[in-house]
C-alpha cells in the first residue's frame, strides 16, 4: 500500500441539457456519461490513472450498481476495502456554463464498522471527511506513523475540527469558509493554528490561495481554459487532490508549489471532458495541458 483514500462512493450520471422537464414533460439530453463518483473516490481513480495504484476504503453495496463500481475499480487495479451499506449511492449531475447542479441520493448508514487495514508501506492518507469515524481513526494512526495526511475540505463535516489537528495538507473550498462564517485569510490562519503544514482554499476559476510552512499566503492563478472548451467542471477539485497526492508520491522532495502546479494542469485537462472517467488524465495529458495553457511543467 502506497496511498490510502477514504470516502463515500457514488455512481455518477452526468448529462447535458438546456432544460429540466417539469410536470408531465420529457426531454432528451444532448450527451451523457456514467462513471464512478465521490470526492476521495475520484481522487483515488485519478492517482491510479496517473500511474500510482492506491488502496480505497469506501462504501460498497451488494447490488448491481455496487458490482458495477467494483468492476470499475478492478479495471484501474485499485484495491477496494468495502464498508457495507444497503444501497449504492447515486449522483445526477447537470453541467451548465462552467457550473453544475447536482442531486445526490446517498446511503451512508454503515452496516458494519470500518475495516482495520495494514498500513505498512503507506506514504499518504487522503480523506474527504465522509466516514468520519474511519477518517479520525486513520488520521491518528497515520500521524503516529509519520505518514503524510491530506484533507479535501469540500464541506465542514461532523468532526472536521478534530480531524484537522492530525492533517498535514488541508485544501478546503470556499464553501468550507462560508460554512464557518470566516473570510479566507482567517481560515488559512486557523489551518496554521491547527498545525497543517500546507493549507489552501480552492477558488474555482480564480485559482487557489495557499501557504507552505511558515511562508506567506500566496495566490496560484488558475490556468485559463477557453470557455468554449469547458464542458464539465464537476470533479475538477477531486482530480486536483488526486493529482497532488500523485505528485507528492512521485517526487516527495519537491515543493508544494510544484505539486499544486501539476494538479492545476490535471484539472485544466479534466474540465474539457464529460464525466469523471473521461476527465482523468495520463501524465502526457497533464504535460500537454500545462504547455497549452501557459505553464509548462519542468
N, C-alpha and C positions, 0 to 999 in steps of 0.2 A: 504493500500500500504506500503510494507516494503522497496522495492527497485524499482527504475525506470531505465530501459535500453533504450537508444535511438540509432537507427541506420537504416541501409538500409537492407531490407530483400531480400533474394535470394532463389531460388530453386537450390540446388547443384546436379549436376550429376557427380559422381566420378567413374572413370573406370581405370582398369589396363590393359595395353597392352604394348608390346615391341616396337611397331612402329605405327606411324600415317600414314595412307594411303595418297597418293597424286594422282593427275590426276584422272583417272577413276578406281582407285583401291578400294578394300574393305578389311576389316579385322574384326575379331571377338574378342572382349575383353575377357580377362581371368576371370574378375569379375567386378561387378559394384554395386553402391549404389546410391539411390536418397534420399535426405533429405533437411531439412531447411539449410539456409546458411546466411552469413553476420557476420561481426565481433561481434558487440554488441548483435545481434540476437542469435548467437550461445552461447555467454556468458550467456545470459538470460536462454536459454534452459538448460545449464549446472547447473546454480544455482537452477533451478526448479527440475532437476533430483536429485540433492544432498539433496533437502528437503525444500527449502525456495522458495515460489512462488512469482515471480516478476511481475511487470507491464512492458509492452513493447510498446514503441512508435516507429512504423516503417512504411515503405511504404507498401501499400496493393492495389492491382489492382482488379477490378471486372472482373476477367477472371478465367478460370479453374485452372490455377496454383495458383492464389491468393486464391481461395477457398480451394485448397489442403494445402496451407500454414496455413490458419486459422484452418483447421481440425487438423493439426499437433500441433498447439499451444493449441487448446482445449484439445487434448489428454494429454498434460502436465499441464493443468489447468492454463495456462498463460493468463493474461488479456491483450489483444491486443488493442491498441489505434491506429487505422489505419490512415495514411496520404495518401490520394488517389493519385495514378498515373495511367496512361492509360494502361500500360503493366507490368506484373510481370518481375522481373529481374532473369537472369539465370547465373550460373557459370558452366563451363565444366572443370573438374579437372583431371589431369593425374599424380598420384604419381609415382615416379621412383627413387629408390635407395636413400631414405631419402630426396628427393627434390620433388617439384611438379610444373607442368606447368598448368597455368590457363588461360582460355578465359572467360571474363565476358561480358555479354550482359545486360546493365543496363539502366533502365529508372529512372532518378532522376529529372524529370520535374514535380514538385508537382502541382497538380491541385487545391489544397486548402491550406490555412495557416495551420500551425501545431496546434493541439488542446491544449487548456489550461486545465491542469489537477489539481485536488485537491491533494496537496502533504501532507496532514495531515497523520501523522504516518510514512512517508517515512524516512528512515535512510541512504540510499545510492543512489546516482545517478551515473550511468556508461554510458559513451558516447564513440563513436569511431570517432567522427568528421564528420560523414555524417549528413545530415540535419543541416548544420551549423547555420542556424537561430534559430532552435529549441534548438540546443546544447548551444548556447550562452545565450538564454533566461533562460534555466533551470539551467545552472551553476550559473548564477547571483542570481536566485531565491533561489537555494539551499544554496549558500554561505550566503545569508541574513538570512536564517532559521537555519543555523548551521548544515546542512545535509552534510555528507561526499560526496565529489565529486571525481570521478575516471575517468581517461582518458586512453583509448587504443590508443596510438600514433603510429599506424602502418604506417602512412604516414603523411606528412605535408599537411594540407588542408587550405582552403581559409582564415579562421580566427583562425587558431590554436594558434598563438601567443597571441591573445586577450583572447581566451578561457583559456589558461594556467594560466592567472592571477587569475582564480577562481577555480583552481584544487588543491585538497589536495593530491591525489595519482596519479602520472603520470608514467605509464610504457610504454616506447616507444621502437621502433625497431631500429636495426642498419640501416635499410633503411631510417628511420627518420633522423638519424645522417648524413647519406650520402647526403640526400636532402638539409640539412642545410650547408653541407660542413664543418662540425665540428667534431673533434675527440670526443671519448666517454666522457673523463673527462670534456671537455668544455660543452658538452650537459648536464651533471649532474649539473655542476655549473650554467648553465642557468636555469635549473629547480629549483634549490635552490633560485636563484635570483628572479624567478617568484613567489616564496612563496609556492612551492609544499613541503609539509611536508615529503612526501615519494616519491622517484624517482627511476626509474630503466630503464635499457636498456636490452632487451632480446637478447640473442646471440645464439639461437638455441641449438645445441648440446654442446655448451660451457657454457650454463647456463645463468646467469644474473648478471650484475653489478648494484649495488643498494646502496641506503643510506636511513637512517631514522633519521629525526630530524637534530640535529647538529652533528651527528655521522659521522665517516669516510666512504668513499666509500668501499663497500665490494663485494666480489665475491661469488655468490651462484652457486656451480657447478651443472650441470645437472645430473640427475640420469642416469646411464649407462644402457640403454636398448639394449640387444644384437642385432646386425644388422639384423640377420635373423628373429627377432620378430617385426621389424619396418615395418609396412605396409603402413601407410598413415599419414604424418606429417601435412597435411592441417587441419587447425582448432585447432592445439595444442595450439597456442597462445591465441585464443579466449577462449578455455577451461580454460587456465591458469587464465585469467581475471575473468571469471565467478566463478571459484573456490575460488580465494582470496576474491571476494565480499561475497561469501557464508561464508567463514571462518571468515571474519570480522563481519558479521551479527550474526553468531553463538557465537562468543566469542570476542566482541569488546575490551575487556581489554587485550587481548594477544598482543604480539609483532608482527610487520610486518614480522619478520623472520619466526615466526610460520605460519602466513598466507601464505607466499610465499613457504614455505616448503610443506604445504598442497597442494597448487596449482601445485607445481612441480610434486608431486606424481600423481595428477589427469591427468596432461599432459602425464606422463610416461605411464599411463594406456591407454590414448586415442590413442597414435601413433601406438598401436598394433591392431587397428581395422580400417576397411574401411568405410569412410563416417562419417559425423558429428554425426548422431544419434547413430550409433553403438559405437562411441568413448566416449559417455557420461557415466561417472562412477556413481555408487552408493557409499555411504560412505564406505561400506565394500570393494569395489574395490579400493578405494584410499588407505585405510589402507593396503590392500594386496600388492599393487604396491610398496608402501613405504618400506614395510618389505622385499619384494623380491629383491629390488634393493639397499638395504643397508642403509636406513634411516627410521627406524621405527618411526611412529608418537606417541607422548606421549599423 
